[in-house]
Amino acid sequence: MAKFRYIDADENSRDPFATQSNVANEFEELLKDDKNIPTARRYRMGESITGNVISASPEFIFIDLGGKSSGSLSTEEYTSAGLSAPKIGDSISAFVRSDNGSEILLTRTLRRNEADDSLLRNAFEARIPVEAKVEKTIKGGFEATIGAKRCFIPLGQMDIAHFDNPEVYVGNTFKFLISEFKGRNIVLTRKAILREEMDSKIESVLQGLAVGQNHFVTVTRLVDFGAFASIEGVEALIPLSEMGWKRIKKASEVVSLGEQVTVKIIKIERTPKLKIALSLKEAGEDPWIANATRLHPGEVLQGTVVRMIDGGAFVNVAEGVDGLVPISQITWEKRINHPKDILQVGQSVKVHVMTADLGAHRLSLSIKGPMPEELANKFKSKKHNESSLSEEERTLMKQWEDYKANDAKVFTPANREDTNIFAAAFTKASKKK
């Protein structure tokens, strides 16, 4: 029967002819090498640390503290504040909450009962948040406490939003940064933390926003120049001019506080200050396209005078569609200096469509329409003797010639290609469907 001999790999790797002193020297070299390897040290509670993220899970973020040490930080400290958790390789600052020799727990906020002068100074220098309780309102701000330490919070550093009643903050515990630390004088700011949280949230939301998108928003404020609305917590403006196709004087004519509406993003500016512009009217159907067939030159429409200027009157012929009646197209009867000589705001009138540009949202109308037969006959009899016409009659004659020229162009089949904008409008409308 064959015999097998067990061979120790470590024993086999040694020099069989080495002396005992040689083996002892090798052991001393190994001890020297081991001394060069950093050993884990113990951390005291509240000690400030800075390290890089080496791994992360849904519950914890693990930070390299150097040597053989690593600490864990709860992911909830970021998510509860609406912040994005750091990524592997990111450098973060934190405090040691506990170190039992086998596990080091970290926190980004210094607790009220964990604070002393040295820890508060560390928090001030490293800009690490501290917890403080707002005790009462005082002149110029608030008095707060961190443990037994009294602190001052300037009124303008409590919130990023305007507030009228400071008492609502009293009795609450918030996170603050120490903005000033001089002996017993400790000044806190909450505004900086809120702004940092808001910036992080805004950046996250902006990644999903683009010009041309439609979004469901909530109206948060009404102002003279429009309305502010919230897109996932980020404030944007709906200018007054974008609230409807008709002329609007106040935002309250269209929307109310807390109302949810669909809008289209028309502009995003990131610098020097974030500005997001929204359009309520662009999110809906363009009334000029919807009324394309009714706005064909030559059509007669019923409308309402909505406002007047020196050069004419604006008449509303459909929801969101206003056209201009030039002062020369108001009446055949006499020459007028202002539309108010004949018209009144709110007056119902019949108008003739002269020209329409649906793309530019421009509509030219005429109230006077074709020249009355009696006046036309009068001009016919005088046409061969123009010297007998007064200056006013010459003006009317020219207007009638211009009107007939336009009228002929509109109704001549050969010239229908001049109104091909209507074909484009129908194409655009069919694509929307």
C-alpha positions in Angstrom: 0.0 0.0 0.0 1.4 3.4 -1.0 2.2 5.9 1.8 1.5 9.6 1.5 3.3 12.4 3.4 1.5 15.7 4.2 3.6 18.8 3.1 3.0 22.1 4.9 3.1 24.8 2.2 4.6 27.4 4.6 7.2 24.9 5.8 8.1 24.0 2.2 8.5 27.6 1.3 11.3 28.1 3.9 14.9 27.6 3.3 15.6 24.1 4.8 19.2 25.1 5.5 18.3 28.5 7.2 19.6 28.9 10.8 17.3 29.7 13.7 18.7 33.3 13.8 17.7 33.8 10.1 14.2 32.8 10.9 14.1 35.3 13.8 15.3 38.1 11.5 12.5 37.3 9.0 9.9 37.5 11.8 11.3 40.9 12.9 10.9 42.2 9.3 7.3 41.1 9.2 6.6 43.0 12.4 8.2 46.2 10.9 6.0 45.9 7.8 2.9 45.5 9.9 3.8 48.7 11.9 3.6 50.7 8.6 0.0 49.7 8.0 -2.4 52.3 9.6 -4.5 50.8 12.4 -8.1 51.7 13.1 -8.6 54.4 15.8 -11.5 55.3 18.1 -13.5 58.4 17.4 -15.2 60.5 20.1 -18.9 61.5 19.8 -19.4 64.7 18.0 -16.0 64.7 16.3 -16.0 66.3 12.9 -14.9 64.1 10.0 -14.5 64.4 6.2 -14.3 61.4 3.9 -15.2 60.0 0.5 -18.2 57.8 -0.2 -17.0 54.2 -1.0 -20.4 52.5 -1.3 -24.1 53.0 -0.8 -27.3 51.1 -0.2 -30.9 52.2 0.0 -30.5 52.6 3.7 -26.9 53.7 4.3 -24.0 55.5 2.8 -20.5 54.3 3.7 -17.6 56.8 4.1 -13.9 56.0 4.0 -12.3 57.6 7.1 -8.8 56.6 6.3 -6.7 53.7 7.5 -8.9 50.7 8.3 -11.9 52.8 9.4 -15.2 53.5 7.6 -18.4 55.0 8.9 -22.1 54.7 7.9 -24.5 57.6 7.4 -28.3 57.1 7.1 -29.6 57.9 3.6 -32.7 59.3 5.2 -30.8 62.3 6.3 -30.7 63.4 2.7 -34.1 62.1 1.4 -36.0 63.5 4.3 -34.7 67.0 3.4 -35.5 66.5 -0.3 -31.8 66.2 -1.2 -30.1 63.8 -3.6 -27.9 61.2 -1.8 -24.1 61.6 -2.6 -22.5 59.3 -5.2 -19.5 57.1 -4.8 -16.4 59.3 -4.8 -18.1 62.4 -3.4 -16.5 64.0 -0.4 -18.8 64.8 2.5 -18.5 66.2 6.0 -20.3 64.8 9.0 -20.2 64.2 12.8 -19.5 61.0 14.7 -22.7 60.0 16.5 -21.1 56.8 18.1 -18.1 54.5 17.9 -18.3 51.2 19.7 -15.1 49.9 18.3 -16.7 47.8 15.6 -19.1 50.3 14.0 -18.9 54.0 13.5 -22.3 55.8 13.0 -22.2 59.3 11.5 -24.7 62.2 11.2 -24.8 65.4 9.2 -26.6 67.3 12.0 -25.2 68.0 15.5 -27.9 67.2 18.0 -28.9 69.7 20.6 -27.8 67.5 23.6 -24.4 66.6 21.9 -23.1 70.1 21.7 -20.2 71.7 23.6 -17.9 74.6 22.7 -15.4 72.5 20.7 -18.1 70.7 18.8 -19.9 73.9 17.9 -16.7 75.4 16.7 -16.1 72.3 14.5 -19.6 72.7 13.2 -19.0 76.4 12.5 -15.7 75.8 10.6 -17.0 72.8 8.7 -20.4 74.4 8.0 -22.2 71.4 9.4 -25.9 71.8 10.5 -26.8 71.9 14.1 -30.2 71.4 15.8 -31.6 74.4 17.8 -34.9 75.0 19.4 -36.6 78.4 18.8 -37.5 79.6 22.3 -39.0 83.1 21.8 -39.1 86.2 19.6 -36.9 89.1 20.5 -36.0 92.4 18.9 -34.7 91.8 15.4 -35.2 88.1 15.4 -35.4 85.0 17.6 -33.7 83.5 20.6 -32.8 79.8 20.3 -30.9 77.2 22.3 -28.4 74.4 21.5 -28.2 72.5 24.7 -27.5 75.2 27.3 -26.1 77.6 24.7 -28.2 80.6 23.8 -28.1 81.7 20.2 -29.5 84.5 18.0 -31.4 84.1 14.7 -31.9 87.3 12.7 -35.5 87.7 11.5 -34.4 87.6 7.8 -32.5 84.3 8.3 -35.4 82.2 9.5 -37.0 81.4 6.2 -36.7 81.9 2.4 -40.4 82.7 2.2 -42.0 85.9 3.4 -43.8 85.5 6.7 -46.0 87.9 8.7 -46.3 86.1 12.0 -42.9 85.2 13.7 -44.6 83.4 16.5 -45.4 80.4 14.2 -41.7 79.3 14.6 -41.5 79.5 18.4 -41.3 76.1 20.1 -40.1 74.3 17.0 -36.7 72.6 16.5 -35.0 73.2 13.2 -31.6 72.7 11.5 -29.3 75.7 11.3 -25.9 76.7 10.2 -23.7 78.7 12.5 -23.0 82.0 10.7 -21.0 83.6 13.6 -19.2 82.1 16.5 -17.4 84.5 18.8 -17.3 83.5 22.5 -20.8 83.5 23.8 -22.1 85.2 20.7 -23.6 82.5 18.4 -25.6 83.5 15.4 -27.6 81.0 13.4 -29.1 80.9 9.9 -31.8 78.6 8.6 -32.2 80.4 5.3 -28.9 79.0 3.9 -30.0 75.4 4.6 -33.4 75.9 3.0 -31.8 77.5 0.0 -29.4 74.6 -0.4 -32.3 72.1 -0.2 -34.3 74.2 -2.7 -31.4 74.4 -5.1 -30.9 70.6 -5.0 -34.6 70.1 -5.6 -34.7 72.6 -8.4 -31.8 70.9 -10.2 -33.5 67.6 -9.9 -36.8 68.9 -11.3 -35.0 70.9 -14.1 -33.5 67.7 -15.5 -37.1 66.6 -16.5 -38.2 70.0 -17.9 -37.9 71.3 -21.5 -39.3 74.1 -23.6 -42.4 72.9 -25.4 -43.6 70.4 -22.8 -47.1 70.6 -21.3 -47.4 70.3 -17.5 -50.1 70.2 -14.9 -49.3 73.1 -12.4 -50.9 74.7 -9.3 -51.4 78.4 -9.1 -49.6 79.8 -6.0 -49.7 83.6 -6.4 -51.6 86.2 -8.3 -49.7 89.4 -9.3 -50.3 92.5 -11.4 -48.2 91.0 -14.3 -49.6 87.5 -14.2 -49.6 84.4 -12.0 -47.0 82.2 -10.4 -47.5 78.5 -10.5 -45.7 75.5 -9.0 -44.2 72.7 -11.2 -43.2 70.0 -8.7 -42.3 72.6 -6.1 -40.4 74.9 -8.5 -42.1 78.3 -9.1 -42.7 79.6 -12.6 -44.5 82.6 -14.1 -47.5 82.7 -16.4 -47.3 86.2 -17.8 -50.5 88.1 -18.3 -50.1 88.1 -22.0 -49.9 84.3 -22.0 -53.1 83.7 -19.9 -55.5 83.8 -22.8 -56.0 84.7 -26.4 -58.3 87.6 -25.5 -57.1 90.8 -23.8 -56.8 90.2 -20.0 -56.4 93.0 -17.4 -56.1 90.8 -14.3 -55.0 87.2 -13.7 -58.0 86.7 -11.5 -60.2 86.8 -14.7 -58.7 83.5 -15.7 -57.3 81.6 -12.7 -57.6 81.5 -8.9 -55.3 80.6 -6.1 -54.9 76.8 -5.7 -56.4 76.1 -9.1 -54.7 73.4 -11.2 -54.2 74.1 -14.9 -52.4 72.7 -17.9 -49.6 75.0 -19.3 -46.9 74.8 -21.9 -43.3 75.7 -21.0 -42.2 78.6 -23.3 -38.9 79.6 -21.8 -36.3 78.4 -19.3 -33.4 80.7 -18.3 -30.8 79.4 -15.8 -28.6 82.4 -15.5 -28.1 84.9 -13.9 -31.3 83.8 -12.1 -33.6 80.9 -12.8 -36.7 82.0 -14.8 -39.3 79.6 -16.1 -42.1 81.1 -18.3 -45.4 79.3 -18.9 -48.2 79.8 -21.3 -51.8 78.9 -20.5 -53.1 79.8 -24.0 -50.4 77.8 -25.9 -51.5 74.7 -24.0 -54.9 74.9 -25.6 -56.3 75.1 -29.1 -55.4 78.3 -31.1 -58.8 80.0 -31.7 -57.4 81.5 -34.9 -57.0 78.1 -36.3 -60.3 76.8 -34.9 -62.1 79.7 -36.6 -60.1 79.6 -39.9 -63.2 79.1 -42.1 -65.0 82.0 -40.5 -62.0 84.4 -41.0 -61.9 84.0 -44.8 -61.7 87.4 -46.6 -65.2 88.5 -47.7 -67.0 86.8 -44.8 -69.5 89.0 -42.8 -69.3 88.5 -39.1 -71.1 89.7 -36.0 -68.8 91.3 -33.5 -68.5 93.5 -30.4 -66.3 96.7 -30.1 -63.9 95.9 -27.3 -61.6 99.0 -27.4 -60.7 102.0 -29.5 -57.5 103.8 -30.4 -56.9 106.9 -32.5 -56.3 104.8 -35.6 -59.4 102.5 -35.4 -61.4 100.1 -33.3 -60.8 96.5 -32.2 -63.8 94.2 -32.6 -64.1 90.7 -31.1 -65.5 88.3 -33.6 -64.8 85.0 -31.7 -63.4 83.9 -28.3 -59.8 85.0 -28.4 -60.0 86.6 -31.9 -60.0 90.4 -32.2 -59.6 92.3 -35.4 -58.8 95.9 -36.2 -61.2 98.2 -38.1 -59.1 101.1 -39.4 -60.7 104.5 -38.9 -61.1 104.7 -42.7 -63.3 101.6 -42.7 -65.8 102.7 -40.1 -68.3 104.7 -42.2 -69.1 106.0 -45.7 -71.2 108.8 -44.3 -68.6 111.3 -43.2 -65.0 111.8 -42.3 -64.3 111.1 -38.6 -61.4 112.1 -36.3 -61.8 109.3 -33.8 -63.8 106.0 -33.7 -65.7 107.2 -30.6 -67.4 109.7 -33.0 -69.4 106.8 -34.3 -68.8 103.8 -32.0 -69.0 102.8 -28.4 -67.2 100.0 -26.4 -69.6 97.1 -26.1 -71.5 98.0 -29.2 -72.6 95.1 -31.5 -71.6 95.6 -35.1 -71.4 93.7 -38.4 -68.0 93.6 -39.9 -66.5 92.4 -43.3 -63.3 90.5 -43.2 -60.7 92.3 -45.4 -57.5 90.4 -44.8 -56.4 87.7 -42.3 -53.0 86.5 -41.3 -53.7 83.5 -39.0 -50.0 82.8 -38.3 -49.4 86.4 -37.1 -52.9 86.6 -35.5 -53.8 89.7 -37.5 -57.2 90.5 -38.8 -58.3 93.5 -40.8 -62.0 94.3 -40.7 -64.4 96.8 -42.3 -67.7 98.1 -40.7 -68.8 100.2 -43.6 -68.5 97.4 -46.2 -69.5 98.0 -49.8 -70.4 101.6 -50.7 -74.2 102.3 -50.5 -75.8 102.3 -53.9 -77.0 105.9 -53.7 -73.5 107.1 -53.0 -72.0 104.9 -55.7 -74.4 106.3 -58.3 -73.5 109.9 -57.2 -69.8 109.2 -57.8 -70.5 107.5 -61.1 -72.3 110.7 -62.4 -69.3 112.8 -61.3 -66.6 110.4 -62.3 -66.0 112.1 -65.7 -65.7 115.5 -64.0 -63.4 114.9 -61.0 -62.8 118.6 -60.6 -66.4 118.9 -59.3 -65.6 116.5 -56.4 -64.7 117.9 -53.0 -61.6 116.7 -51.1 -63.7 114.5 -48.9 -65.5 113.0 -51.9 -62.2 112.3 -53.5 -61.1 110.5 -50.3 -64.3 108.4 -50.3 -63.9 107.7 -54.0 -60.3 106.4 -53.4 -61.5 104.3 -50.5 -64.2 102.8 -52.7 -61.8 101.9 -55.4 -59.4 100.3 -52.9 -62.4 98.3 -51.4 -63.5 97.1 -54.8 -59.9 96.1 -55.7 -59.6 94.0 -52.5 -63.1 92.6 -53.0 -62.3 91.6 -56.5 -59.1 89.9 -55.4 -60.9 88.0 -52.7 -63.7 86.6 -54.8 -61.7 86.0 -58.1 -61.0 82.2 -58.3 -57.7 82.9 -60.0 -56.5 84.7 -57.0 -57.5 82.2 -54.4 -53.8 81.1 -53.9 -53.3 84.5 -52.1 -55.3 83.0 -49.2 -53.3 79.8 -49.0 -52.6 80.5 -45.3 -56.1 78.9 -44.7 -54.9 75.7 -46.3 -51.9 75.7 -44.0 -54.2 76.3 -41.0 -56.4 73.4 -41.9 -53.3 71.2 -42.3 -52.1 72.3 -38.8 -55.5 71.6 -37.3 -55.8 68.1 -38.8 -52.3 67.2 -37.5 -53.5 68.2 -34.0 -56.3 65.8 -34.3 
